[in-house]
Amino acid sequence: MKLAVYLPRPGTLAAVIIDAGSGVIGAREGDRLLADYEGARYSFQSSWSYADRVMHAAKRHASNYPTIARGLFPAEEFEEIGVYDDQLGTVTLAGPEAEERLKEWLGRPVGEADLLTSELRHERRRRMTDPGAK
């Protein structure tokens, strides 16, 4: 499944409510956006990439999991920056402007590892170190 990835626009209520660096998945409902987000606020997950946070938000969104990390916001408070592919475990950004916005959101440059889930990064490492791995 592929889901749209969003960032709150600076200066909006959504940007105040949602922790900077959070992964945000959403679905438009008319002029509103139902957003699920994950910032790892309550769990110590220093190894989580941005894609990991997006993945957790996507799982909640897809299952309609009850959470306080969901809100119905005016759609204009968000911009779509890319797509999350749950089969691949990747976030694909919409272009250089999206990458620049994500850099601002994360407070640091965006690296390739930010756009891959931990599971995918581990699998790639395993394949590199084990020539017989499939």
C-alpha positions in Angstrom: 0.0 0.0 0.0 1.2 3.5 -0.8 0.2 6.4 1.4 0.8 10.2 1.1 3.3 11.6 3.5 2.7 15.1 4.8 4.3 17.9 6.8 2.5 20.6 8.7 3.1 24.1 7.2 5.1 26.4 9.5 3.0 28.7 11.7 -0.1 26.5 11.6 -1.9 24.9 14.6 -0.9 21.5 13.2 2.8 22.5 13.4 2.3 23.4 17.0 0.4 20.2 17.9 2.6 17.7 16.0 6.2 17.3 17.3 8.9 18.4 14.8 10.4 15.4 13.1 7.3 13.3 13.4 6.2 11.1 10.5 2.8 12.1 9.3 0.4 10.1 7.1 -2.9 11.5 6.1 -6.1 11.1 4.1 -8.1 14.0 2.7 -11.7 14.2 3.8 -13.1 17.2 1.8 -11.3 20.3 3.0 -9.9 18.4 6.0 -7.0 16.1 6.5 -7.2 13.1 8.9 -3.6 12.9 10.0 -1.9 10.1 12.0 1.6 11.0 13.3 4.4 9.4 15.2 7.2 11.4 16.9 8.4 8.7 19.3 7.6 11.2 22.1 6.8 8.5 24.7 9.3 5.8 23.8 13.1 6.0 23.6 13.7 5.0 20.0 16.9 6.8 19.1 17.6 4.3 16.3 14.3 5.1 14.6 14.7 6.7 11.2 12.2 9.2 9.8 10.8 6.3 7.7 10.3 4.3 10.8 8.1 7.0 12.3 6.2 7.3 9.0 5.7 3.5 9.1 4.3 3.6 12.6 1.9 6.4 11.6 0.9 4.4 8.5 0.1 1.3 10.5 -2.1 3.2 12.8 -3.8 5.0 9.9 -4.4 1.8 8.0 -5.9 0.0 11.0 -7.8 3.0 12.4 -6.0 2.3 15.7 -7.3 4.5 18.5 -4.6 7.0 19.4 -4.1 10.6 20.6 -1.6 10.9 17.7 -4.4 11.6 15.2 -6.2 14.7 14.3 -8.6 16.2 11.8 -7.1 19.4 10.6 -7.8 21.9 7.8 -6.1 20.4 4.7 -4.4 23.7 3.9 -2.3 23.3 7.1 -0.3 20.5 5.4 1.8 19.9 2.3 2.3 16.6 0.7 6.0 15.8 0.4 6.1 12.3 -0.8 4.8 8.7 -0.6 5.4 5.9 1.9 5.4 2.4 0.4 4.8 -0.2 3.1 5.8 -3.1 0.9 9.3 -1.6 0.3 9.6 0.3 3.6 10.6 3.5 1.9 9.6 7.1 1.8 10.0 8.6 -1.7 10.2 12.4 -1.7 8.4 14.5 -4.3 11.5 16.4 -5.3 14.2 18.9 -4.1 11.6 21.3 -2.5 10.2 18.4 -0.5 13.7 17.4 0.6 14.3 21.0 1.7 11.1 21.0 3.7 11.9 17.7 5.4 15.4 19.0 6.3 13.7 22.0 8.0 11.2 19.6 9.8 14.0 17.3 11.0 16.4 20.1 11.9 19.2 18.5 9.9 20.2 17.3 6.4 18.2 14.4 5.0 20.2 11.2 4.4 19.3 8.1 2.5 18.9 6.2 5.9 16.1 8.7 6.8 14.0 7.4 4.0 14.4 3.7 4.7 12.9 1.8 7.6 15.3 0.1 10.1 14.1 -3.3 8.9 15.1 -2.5 5.3 18.5 -1.0 6.3 19.3 -4.1 8.4 18.3 -6.4 5.5 20.5 -4.4 3.1 23.4 -4.7 5.5 22.8 -8.4 5.9 22.9 -8.9 2.2 26.2 -6.9 1.9 27.9 -8.9 4.6 26.5 -12.3 3.6 27.1 -13.0 -0.1 24.8 -16.1 0.1 21.9 -14.2 1.5 18.8 -13.7 -0.8 
